[in-house]
């Protein structure tokens, strides 16, 4: 195993025409020693043929290098999100080095390697490589703060006496031949990640391949730094948003509750949704979903932290109003309207609040600029039409009549936010109709379980419009997707 560290002495000048991360073609000039125009031309053509061909071949090779680096850096720039960026680095590095397989890890806050990402290595192989002792790990060496090698390579891992016993054993078992590893680091951040590429036989990259890989990794490191920072913000914001919502739902007698939330992509979201189920002192339950948006502090695209904080304040206030006067949904939303205009004047909110008596299966609800709830029953599914009303914060005085109905045993009330309806159709109205139809068409064993029904609608409804199943928070949706289901037992 060979470690190459940065030299403390000035390095030899780079070859002409190759600077920074990309090749630059130098002007085509006659190499020294070739006859000039004033010299005798007899036999000159023959004398110039070999050197000129050599120069042309060299320039053609450099041009090929420029093209290759350009293609790989363009692919890297187009990658969206940290996983895609790391996968692009791993794949391009293998291509530039002529390697067959590879593994890449990011550096954790404590300094050790994180979860490995593999190329041509299955999960079992990656797990086996993680059993290599810390002091023998190739990736750990490349992540050092001090004495970090500039590169790390071995033509034959299984037969290299400098390689630890466990790594030699795994090289034989996994069929790993030679290897070549590089750190991905910047001067400002230090080591960010490390990658090691493997050959299926004893081999080493050529000097030209090494040069290309080094230039590529120097280009990739700042991009990885930005993606790591964005990923940290994303995870922090998601934790904030989920921390502001219930960690569990109550299960009062006579009522089964379930909820689903898929937060919007952080780079496109300018609002934040909530759901809640509030046990009230008299044994009744308050159910609510809503959405906060607007131009408050931190609002606009990439403003999920500001919107989430506003959502948390609004939801907390609604809980308090529900405890004080929960049986009157109009009063609850009226109080919320006054608070919003007073404390969040630049924001608006849509909301629906339902007061539920589980024993009597009686529901009283009111909505403010929100999508109508859906009641799923043995006959299918129908909308519970609330009176038309503007969102909270848009009128001088908000008030709208409530709606009261009695559900049957086995019915399920679905409350949802606008984001889900818009994902289910080309327009809001069409999306609401598709969502109702999907609930009505759900298999019976799904409809009788509110948890399975919520999961079913999230998975099926977007597919009807070709949007694909929604399964991750990295989806390109601009609105949160939220469902709250309550089944009367």
C-alpha positions in Angstrom: 0.0 0.0 0.0 1.5 3.3 -1.0 0.5 6.7 0.4 1.5 9.8 -1.4 1.5 12.9 0.7 1.6 16.5 -0.6 5.2 17.6 -1.2 6.5 20.4 0.9 8.9 21.5 -1.9 7.8 23.3 -5.0 6.5 20.9 -7.5 7.7 20.6 -11.1 6.0 22.9 -13.5 2.9 21.5 -15.1 2.9 20.5 -18.7 2.2 23.4 -21.0 -1.5 23.8 -21.8 -2.8 22.0 -18.7 -3.9 24.4 -15.9 -6.4 24.2 -13.1 -9.1 21.6 -13.6 -9.3 21.7 -17.4 -6.8 21.5 -20.2 -6.1 24.6 -22.2 -4.6 24.2 -25.7 -1.4 26.1 -26.3 -0.8 27.8 -29.7 0.6 25.5 -32.2 4.3 26.4 -32.7 7.2 24.8 -34.2 9.1 22.7 -31.6 12.7 23.8 -31.0 15.2 22.5 -33.5 12.9 22.3 -36.4 14.0 24.1 -39.6 12.6 27.6 -40.1 11.3 29.1 -43.3 14.8 30.6 -44.2 16.5 27.3 -43.9 17.2 24.9 -46.8 13.9 23.1 -47.5 15.5 20.0 -49.1 14.3 17.1 -47.0 12.6 19.5 -44.6 9.1 17.9 -45.1 10.5 14.5 -44.1 12.3 16.0 -41.1 9.2 17.8 -39.9 6.8 14.9 -40.3 7.7 12.9 -37.2 7.9 15.8 -34.8 4.7 17.4 -36.1 2.8 14.1 -35.8 4.0 13.9 -32.2 2.8 17.3 -31.4 -0.6 16.7 -33.0 -1.0 13.4 -31.2 -0.2 15.1 -27.9 -2.7 17.9 -28.6 -5.3 15.4 -29.7 -4.8 13.6 -26.4 -5.1 16.8 -24.4 -8.3 17.7 -26.3 -9.7 14.3 -25.5 -8.9 14.9 -21.8 -10.6 18.3 -21.9 -13.7 16.7 -23.5 -13.8 13.9 -21.0 -13.4 16.2 -18.0 -16.1 18.5 -19.4 -18.5 15.7 -19.8 -18.0 14.4 -16.3 -18.1 17.8 -14.6 -21.3 18.7 -16.5 -22.8 15.5 -15.3 -21.8 16.4 -11.7 -23.2 19.9 -12.0 -26.6 18.5 -13.2 -26.8 16.2 -10.2 -29.6 17.2 -7.7 -29.2 16.5 -4.0 -26.4 14.9 -2.0 -27.0 11.2 -2.9 -27.0 12.0 -6.6 -23.9 14.1 -6.3 -22.0 11.4 -4.5 -23.1 8.8 -6.9 -21.9 10.9 -9.8 -18.5 11.4 -8.2 -18.2 7.6 -7.7 -19.2 6.7 -11.2 -17.1 9.4 -12.9 -14.1 8.5 -10.9 -14.4 4.9 -11.9 -14.7 5.9 -15.6 -11.7 8.2 -15.5 -9.5 5.7 -13.7 -10.7 2.7 -15.7 -11.8 1.0 -12.5 -14.5 -1.6 -12.0 -15.9 -0.9 -8.6 -15.7 1.7 -5.8 -16.8 2.9 -2.4 -17.3 6.5 -1.1 -18.1 7.8 2.3 -18.6 11.3 3.7 -16.9 12.5 6.9 -19.0 12.5 10.0 -18.8 15.3 12.7 -16.7 13.0 14.8 -14.2 12.5 12.0 -15.0 8.9 11.1 -16.6 7.6 7.9 -20.3 7.7 7.4 -22.6 5.2 5.6 -20.8 3.9 2.6 -22.0 4.3 -1.0 -21.0 1.5 -3.3 -20.5 1.1 -7.1 -20.5 -2.5 -8.2 -20.6 -3.6 -4.5 -23.7 -5.0 -3.0 -24.8 -4.3 0.6 -23.2 -7.4 1.9 -19.8 -6.4 0.3 -20.1 -2.9 1.8 -20.9 -4.3 5.2 -17.9 -6.6 5.0 -15.6 -3.6 4.1 -16.9 -1.9 7.2 -15.5 -4.7 9.4 -11.9 -3.6 8.5 -10.2 -2.3 11.6 -10.0 1.5 11.9 -6.2 1.5 11.6 -6.4 -0.6 8.4 -9.2 1.2 6.7 -8.4 2.9 3.4 -11.2 5.4 3.8 -10.2 6.4 7.3 -6.7 7.3 6.1 -8.1 9.6 3.5 -10.3 11.4 6.0 -7.5 12.3 8.4 -7.2 15.9 9.5 -3.5 15.5 9.8 -1.0 13.5 7.7 -3.8 12.9 5.1 -2.3 11.2 2.0 -2.8 13.0 -1.3 -3.5 9.7 -2.9 -3.5 6.0 -1.8 -2.9 3.1 -4.1 -1.9 -0.5 -4.3 -1.5 -2.6 -7.4 -2.6 -5.8 -5.6 -4.5 -5.5 -2.3 -4.5 -9.3 -1.7 -0.7 -9.5 -2.0 0.4 -6.2 -0.6 2.3 -6.7 2.6 1.5 -3.2 3.7 -2.2 -4.0 3.7 -3.7 -5.3 7.0 -4.6 -9.0 7.3 -8.4 -8.3 7.4 -8.3 -6.2 4.2 -6.2 -8.7 2.4 -8.7 -11.4 3.4 -11.6 -9.4 2.1 -9.7 -8.5 -1.1 -9.4 -12.2 -1.9 -13.0 -13.0 -0.8 -14.5 -10.1 -2.8 -12.2 -10.4 -5.8 -10.6 -7.0 -5.4 -7.4 -6.5 -7.3 -5.6 -3.1 -7.3 -7.1 0.1 -5.7 -6.7 3.8 -6.0 -8.1 6.2 -3.4 -8.4 10.0 -3.2 -9.7 12.4 -0.6 -12.3 15.0 -1.5 -11.3 18.1 0.5 -11.2 21.9 0.4 -8.9 24.3 2.1 -11.8 25.9 4.0 -13.6 22.7 5.1 -10.8 20.1 5.2 -11.7 16.5 4.3 -15.3 16.1 3.3 -15.4 12.7 1.8 -13.1 9.9 0.6 -13.4 7.5 -2.4 -11.5 4.3 -3.2 -11.9 2.6 -6.6 -11.1 -1.0 -7.2 -10.0 -3.1 -10.1 -11.1 -6.7 -10.6 -7.5 -7.7 -11.1 -4.1 -6.5 -10.0 -3.7 -3.2 -11.8 -2.9 0.5 -11.4 -4.2 3.5 -13.3 -1.9 5.2 -15.8 -0.3 8.6 -15.0 -2.8 10.2 -17.4 -5.8 8.6 -15.7 -4.5 9.7 -12.3 -4.1 13.2 -13.5 -7.7 13.3 -14.8 -9.1 11.8 -11.6 -7.2 14.4 -9.4 -8.4 17.3 -11.5 -12.0 16.0 -11.3 -11.9 15.5 -7.5 -10.6 19.0 -7.0 -13.6 20.3 -9.0 -16.0 18.0 -7.2 -15.0 18.8 -3.6 -16.5 22.4 -3.4 -19.8 21.0 -4.9 -19.9 18.3 -2.3 -19.3 20.9 0.5 -22.3 22.9 -0.7 -24.5 19.7 -1.0 -23.4 18.6 2.5 -24.4 22.0 3.9 -27.8 21.9 2.1 -28.4 18.4 3.4 -27.7 19.5 6.9 -30.2 22.4 6.6 -32.7 20.0 5.1 -32.4 17.5 7.9 -32.5 20.2 10.6 -35.6 21.7 9.0 -37.4 18.4 8.7 -36.6 17.6 12.3 -38.0 21.1 13.3 -41.2 20.5 11.3 -41.8 17.1 12.6 -41.0 18.3 16.2 -43.8 20.9 15.8 -46.4 18.2 15.0 -47.8 15.5 17.2 -45.4 12.6 17.9 -48.4 10.4 18.4 -52.2 10.6 18.0 -54.7 9.9 20.8 -57.0 6.9 20.4 -60.2 7.9 22.3 -62.9 5.3 22.7 -65.0 5.0 19.6 -62.6 6.7 17.3 -59.5 5.4 15.4 -57.1 8.1 14.2 -54.3 8.0 11.6 -52.2 10.6 9.8 -49.6 10.9 7.0 -47.3 13.8 6.2 -44.9 14.2 3.3 -43.1 17.6 3.6 -42.5 19.5 0.4 -39.1 19.9 -1.2 -37.3 22.6 0.8 -36.0 24.4 -2.4 -39.6 25.1 -3.5 -41.7 25.3 -0.4 -43.0 28.6 0.9 -45.5 27.3 3.4 -46.0 24.7 6.1 -49.0 22.4 6.9 -50.2 21.1 10.3 -52.5 18.4 11.6 -53.6 17.8 15.1 -56.0 15.7 17.2 -56.8 17.4 20.6 -58.4 15.5 23.4 -60.8 17.9 25.2 -61.7 17.9 28.9 -65.3 16.6 28.3 -64.2 13.5 26.4 -64.7 15.0 22.9 -62.0 15.5 20.3 -60.9 18.4 18.2 -59.5 17.5 14.7 -57.8 20.0 12.6 -55.6 20.4 9.5 -54.3 23.6 8.0 -51.6 25.4 6.1 -49.7 28.6 6.8 -48.2 30.7 3.9 -47.4 34.3 3.1 -44.6 36.8 3.1 -43.7 36.8 6.8 -40.1 36.7 8.0 -38.2 34.1 6.1 -41.0 33.5 3.7 -40.7 32.5 0.0 -38.9 29.7 -1.7 -36.3 27.9 0.5 -38.1 29.4 3.5 -39.3 26.1 5.1 -37.7 27.0 8.5 -39.6 30.3 8.8 -42.9 28.8 7.6 -42.5 25.9 9.9 -41.9 28.2 12.9 -45.1 30.2 12.0 -47.0 27.0 11.6 -45.9 25.9 15.1 -47.2 29.2 16.6 -50.5 29.0 14.8 -51.1 25.3 15.7 -50.2 26.0 19.4 -52.7 28.8 19.5 -55.4 26.7 17.9 -54.9 24.0 20.6 -55.5 26.6 23.2 -58.6 27.9 21.6 -59.9 24.4 21.1 -59.6 23.7 24.9 -61.4 27.0 25.7 -64.2 26.7 23.2 -63.7 23.6 21.2 -67.4 22.8 20.7 -67.8 25.9 18.6 -65.6 25.5 15.5 -66.6 29.0 14.2 -65.4 30.6 17.4 -62.1 28.7 17.3 -61.3 29.8 13.8 -62.5 33.3 14.5 -60.1 33.6 17.4 -57.3 32.2 15.2 -58.2 34.8 12.6 -57.7 37.6 15.1 -54.4 36.2 16.4 -53.1 35.8 12.8 -53.9 39.4 11.9 -52.3 40.6 15.1 -49.2 38.6 15.3 -48.6 37.3 11.8 -50.0 40.2 9.7 -48.1 39.3 6.5 -49.2 35.6 6.6 -52.4 33.8 5.8 -53.7 30.4 6.7 -56.3 27.9 5.5 -57.8 25.6 8.1 -60.6 23.2 8.9 -61.6 22.4 12.5 -63.9 19.6 13.5 -65.4 19.0 17.0 -66.2 15.3 17.3 -68.3 13.5 19.9 -67.2 9.9 19.5 -70.1 8.3 21.5 -72.8 10.1 19.4 -70.7 10.1 16.2 -71.7 13.7 15.9 -69.4 16.1 14.0 -69.5 19.9 13.9 -67.0 21.6 11.7 -66.0 24.9 10.0 -63.5 25.7 7.3 -61.6 28.8 6.2 -60.6 28.7 2.6 -59.8 25.0 2.9 -60.6 21.8 0.9 -63.8 20.1 1.9 -63.4 17.0 4.1 -64.4 13.6 2.6 -66.6 11.1 4.4 -65.9 7.5 3.4 -68.9 5.2 4.1 -70.3 1.9 2.9 -71.8 3.5 -0.1 -68.5 5.1 -1.3 -67.2 8.6 -0.5 -68.7 12.1 -0.5 -67.6 15.6 0.3 -68.7 17.4 3.5 -69.3 20.8 2.0 -68.3 23.6 4.2 -69.5 27.1 3.6 -67.3 29.2 1.2 -64.9 31.4 3.0 -61.7 33.3 2.4 -58.5 32.1 4.2 -57.8 33.4 7.6 -56.0 36.8 7.6 -57.6 38.1 4.5 -60.9 39.6 5.8 -61.6 42.4 8.3 -63.6 40.0 10.3 -63.8 36.3 9.6 -67.0 34.3 10.4 -68.7 31.5 8.5 -71.5 29.2 9.6 -70.6 25.7 10.8 -71.7 22.4 9.4 -73.1 19.6 11.6 -73.8 16.0 10.7 -73.9 12.5 12.2 -71.7 9.7 10.9 -72.5 6.1 10.8 -70.5 3.4 12.6 -67.7 2.4 10.3 -67.5 5.8 8.5 -64.2 7.5 8.1 -63.7 11.3 8.0 -60.7 12.4 5.9 -59.2 15.9 6.4 -56.4 16.9 4.0 -54.5 19.9 2.8 -54.5 21.6 -0.6 -51.1 20.2 -1.6 -52.4 16.6 -1.8 -55.4 17.7 -3.9 -53.3 19.6 -6.3 -51.0 16.5 -6.8 -54.0 14.4 -7.6 -55.2 16.4 -10.7 -54.4 19.1 -13.1 -56.5 21.6 -11.2 -57.6 21.8 -7.5 -61.2 20.9 -8.3 -60.1 17.9 -10.4 -57.6 16.8 -7.8 -60.3 16.9 -5.1 -62.6 14.8 -7.3 -59.8 12.3 -7.9 -59.0 12.0 -4.2 -62.6 11.3 -3.4 -62.8 8.7 -6.2 -59.6 7.0 -4.9 -61.1 6.8 -1.4 -64.4 5.4 -2.7 -62.5 2.8 -4.9 -60.2 1.6 -2.2 -60.5 -2.1 -1.3 -62.8 -2.8 1.7 -60.0 -4.0 3.9 -58.2 -0.7 3.3 -61.2 1.5 3.9 -61.9 0.0 7.3 -58.3 0.9 8.5 -57.6 4.6 8.6 -53.9 4.1 8.7 -53.9 1.9 5.6 -56.4 4.2 3.9 -54.1 7.3 4.3 -51.1 5.3 3.0 -53.2 4.1 0.1 -54.3 7.6 -1.0 -50.8 9.0 -0.8 -49.5 6.2 -3.0 -52.4 5.9 -5.5 -53.7 9.4 -6.1 -50.6 11.0 -7.5 -50.0 8.0 -9.8 -53.3 8.6 -11.5 -51.9 11.8 -12.9 -48.5 10.3 -13.8 -46.7 12.0 -10.9 -45.3 8.8 -9.5 -45.7 7.4 -6.0 -44.8 9.9 -3.3 -42.4 8.2 -0.9 -39.7 10.7 0.0 -39.3 14.2 1.3 -37.0 14.9 -1.6 -40.0 14.9 -4.0 -40.4 17.9 -6.2 -43.8 18.9 -4.7 -44.1 22.6 -3.9 -46.7 21.9 -1.1 -46.8 19.5 1.8 -49.0 16.4 1.4 -51.1 15.7 4.5 -54.0 13.5 5.5 -55.8 13.0 8.8 -58.3 10.1 9.0 -60.8 9.4 11.8 -62.9 6.2 11.7 -66.0 5.9 13.9 -66.0 2.5 15.6 
